Each structure stands twice: as structure tokens, then as C-alpha cells.
Amino acid sequence: MIGFIYRKIIKPILFKFPADDIHNLFLKTGNIFGRENIIKKFFNSVFIYKDEILKQKVLDISFLNPVGLAAGFDYDADLIDILPSIGFGWHTIGTVTYLPYEGNPLPMLGRLPKSKSLLVNKGFKSRGIDKVLEKVRSKRKESIPLGISIGSTNRVYKKIEDMVEDIYSSFERVLRVDYFDYYELNISCPNLINVDNLKEKFDDPVGFAILLNKLSYLNINKPLFIKMYLEKEVEETLALCEVANNYKWVKGFIFANLVKDRSNKNFDRQEVESAGRGNFSGKPTEELSNNLITEVYKKYKDRFTIVGCGGIFTGVDAYEKIKRGASLVQMITGMVYEGPSVIGNINKELAVLIKKDGYQNISEAVGKYYR
Ligand SMILES: Cc1cc2nc3c(=O)[nH]c(=O)nc-3n(C[C@H](O)[C@H](O)[C@H](O)COP(=O)(O)O)c2cc1C
């Protein structure tokens, strides 16, 4: 019912306004709602779907359900208090950068409804690590698992070591506090200005090893996931995984980030041709994400925990990623198009699918295609 009202009444109104304004409105409202117990109680009663079959422990973290909010929606930690009440099982804030960056020139967001996709041109908008940590400190309640995504400040670097130093400094700050259950290292934002002139980059094994070597000097004491590129060939992705395999504290990968290639067959041609500067989420990311999950799971099985991310709109979409090898999933675009009730719907559908396949718990379904 709530989903129907969102799609038929609320969304058509919201979609008349610029996407950037609506995103900001969501963050402000979410921030305010998060302080009101009565609103949270109401949301709990309408949005949350609970089922024992969805509970699992992954990397020693307890998840009530596998559906998380991906990095990029709550980049400044506004939604920490409200998010559990709309049914998410976990929550990544960020991507946060060491220095503040006000974001690329507007518009930073756009909509491609026929392609079920969003145009993203934020370029790591962030208030900077210190301000964001300060905000988390003021908010964190015992709640769903919370993680922070760290990326490099969007500026020009002379050499990769400077970029590595920037990321290192953010992690240094994050490791001083105990607010997070896990970390994400985002090496794959496709709309940064700072990479074209660099000899080594994070998308080649040499540059990637420089980054991980440096981070080894820190005591990364919580699970760390690497947010991977979507549009790499399988061999290139496996080469990066092989580098990560040398570092025990790299616990997993998130497959994956945004689509850059406008010839991706899942776009509505007219829509994508008239889109402005930026990269794309949603359905055009789904197939590539699923392929990477498959190949990395087949090769590494339990060595890496896989998070499936890209184009999830339904429980069937999420379950496909799980059966290919993802222990957990994340999403943004499905929620924007279907409304917040989609999280509960996905969980409900997942529980039905898992039971239908005869499993006692979601963890038994992980990678079932290849076991
Ligand atoms: C508005 C928006 C901003 C994003 N910003 C980030 C980001 O800062 N860091 C990141 O790792 N991924 C970012 N992403 C990518 C998402 O985390 C996710 O990988 C991608 O959107 C695919 O998932 P979806 O189809 O469920 O949206 C962003 C996506 C969107 C839609």
C-alpha cells in the first residue's frame, strides 16, 4: 500500500523537482525524523520486515537482514538514526574524503526513469573526514551495522603516493574512533578529476599494491571491503583481487560502482544520449555486477566476502546476487524509484525464495549456483 502511494502519488510530485533538491530534502527530513521516537515507531511498524531466516553473522558482524544502503546516498551521515526504521539491515555512510569538497558543479544528479537509472556527477562531495566523524559521534546509537566509505579527496595529485597519503590520513582518523563495524575503501569512483595524469592508478595491480602496502602500516581492525570498478574485464578484476589476497585485513569486495559506458545495452538510447555529464547507477549496472560476483566467488569462495550491488529492485534481483556468491547486498537506485517500502518488500520476497529452496538460513543460499 505504502509502495503504491509512493509510486503513484509521492514520486510523480518529487520527480517534478530537480533530483539534487529532492536528495537534499530527503537528507534533511531523514535527519529530523531520526530524532523523533514517535515517527521512528511508526516507520518501524510500516516498513520493517523481520524473519529469522534472514539473520546471519558475516565477518563476526550480526545482520538482521542482508539489504544495506550503499555509499553515495548518505554521504554526510544524516540518516544514521532513521535508517534502521525503514528496514535496512546495514548502512554505509560516505564516500567521505580527507578534505572537504563541495561537489562538482550542479546538476550532480539526474534521472533516467526508462532505464531505471540515476545520473551521478558528485565527484565525492564531502564535508571532510573530521566534520563527518564529529557528526557520527553525536548520533551513533546501538543499531544496525554501520560502515564508512573512504575515498581520495577530489583534487589534482602529482603522483599516486600523494593520493595514497590522502586516503591513509582519513583511515588514521577513522581508526582513532570506535564508531564503525566495517570500512569501505572506494577505489572506483568514475568521476574524479585527479587520475588522468597519474602514471599508476588504483585500477592497475601496481598502483593498487602501492595503496594497500601503505595502509598495511595501520592496524585495520575491522573488516574492510573494497568497492570495485564495474566495467573492468574479468581478468583485470581478478588481477586486483590477487593483489588484495596478500593482505589479510582485506575481507571482501563490493561489486560494484557506476557505469560509465553509454553504449551499455540496458539504457534507453534517447534517455542516455540526452543525459549530462556523469555516470550511471541502477539497471544498467546489474548484469556486469552479477558477472563479477560470479567470477570472483568461483575463484575465491570464502576467502573474500562479496557484497552484491547494482540494479537491485526486487527480492529476485537480490537473490540472484546471493546465489552467485554475495553474502550481503546494497542498493540506492531501487529505493529512489520504488520508495522506502521496497526494502521490506525485498526482504519479504527473499525470505519466501529462501524457504522455497529449502534452506534454513540465508547463508546456505550464498553461492549456491557454484557449490
Ligand atoms: C547518487 C549516487 C551517489 C553515489 N556515490 C557513491 C559514492 O560516493 N561512493 C561509492 O562507493 N559509490 C557511490 N555510488 C554508487 C552506489 O554505491 C552503487 O554502487 C551504484 O549506485 C549501484 O547500485 P544501485 O543500482 O542500487 O544504485 C553512488 C550512486 C548513486 C546513485
The ligand as a MOL file (V3000), in Angstrom:
LIG
                    3D

  0  0  0     0  0            999 V3000
M  V30 BEGIN CTAB
M  V30 COUNTS 31 33 0 0 0
M  V30 BEGIN ATOM
M  V30 1 C 23.5540 9.3270 -6.1000 0
M  V30 2 C 24.6370 8.2930 -6.0460 0
M  V30 3 C 25.8580 8.6130 -5.4680 0
M  V30 4 C 26.8450 7.6460 -5.3790 0
M  V30 5 N 28.0220 7.9440 -4.7420 0
M  V30 6 C 28.8640 6.9470 -4.4180 0
M  V30 7 C 29.9470 7.1720 -3.5410 0
M  V30 8 O 30.1570 8.2640 -3.0390 0
M  V30 9 N 30.7630 6.1260 -3.2640 0
M  V30 10 C 30.5630 4.8650 -3.7660 0
M  V30 11 O 31.3200 3.9400 -3.4480 0
M  V30 12 N 29.5420 4.6340 -4.6150 0
M  V30 13 C 28.6900 5.6250 -4.9370 0
M  V30 14 N 27.6140 5.3730 -5.7450 0
M  V30 15 C 27.4390 4.0390 -6.3230 0
M  V30 16 C 26.4990 3.1980 -5.4710 0
M  V30 17 O 27.0450 2.9570 -4.1920 0
M  V30 18 C 26.2250 1.8470 -6.1530 0
M  V30 19 O 27.4480 1.1800 -6.3270 0
M  V30 20 C 25.5440 2.0170 -7.5030 0
M  V30 21 O 24.6230 3.0500 -7.4910 0
M  V30 22 C 24.8340 0.7390 -7.9340 0
M  V30 23 O 23.7930 0.4260 -7.0290 0
M  V30 24 P 22.2450 0.8030 -7.3310 0
M  V30 25 O 21.9680 0.3630 -8.7150 0
M  V30 26 O 21.4700 0.0530 -6.2930 0
M  V30 27 O 22.1370 2.2730 -7.1610 0
M  V30 28 C 26.6220 6.3470 -5.8970 0
M  V30 29 C 25.4050 6.0540 -6.5240 0
M  V30 30 C 24.4110 6.9970 -6.5790 0
M  V30 31 C 23.0950 6.6370 -7.2410 0
M  V30 END ATOM
M  V30 BEGIN BOND
M  V30 1 1 1 2
M  V30 2 1 2 3
M  V30 3 2 2 30
M  V30 4 2 3 4
M  V30 5 1 4 5
M  V30 6 1 4 28
M  V30 7 2 5 6
M  V30 8 1 6 7
M  V30 9 1 6 13
M  V30 10 2 7 8
M  V30 11 1 7 9
M  V30 12 1 9 10
M  V30 13 2 10 11
M  V30 14 1 10 12
M  V30 15 2 12 13
M  V30 16 1 13 14
M  V30 17 1 14 15
M  V30 18 1 14 28
M  V30 19 1 15 16
M  V30 20 1 16 17
M  V30 21 1 16 18
M  V30 22 1 18 19
M  V30 23 1 18 20
M  V30 24 1 20 21
M  V30 25 1 20 22
M  V30 26 1 22 23
M  V30 27 1 23 24
M  V30 28 2 24 25
M  V30 29 1 24 26
M  V30 30 1 24 27
M  V30 31 2 28 29
M  V30 32 1 29 30
M  V30 33 1 30 31
M  V30 END BOND
M  V30 END CTAB
M  END
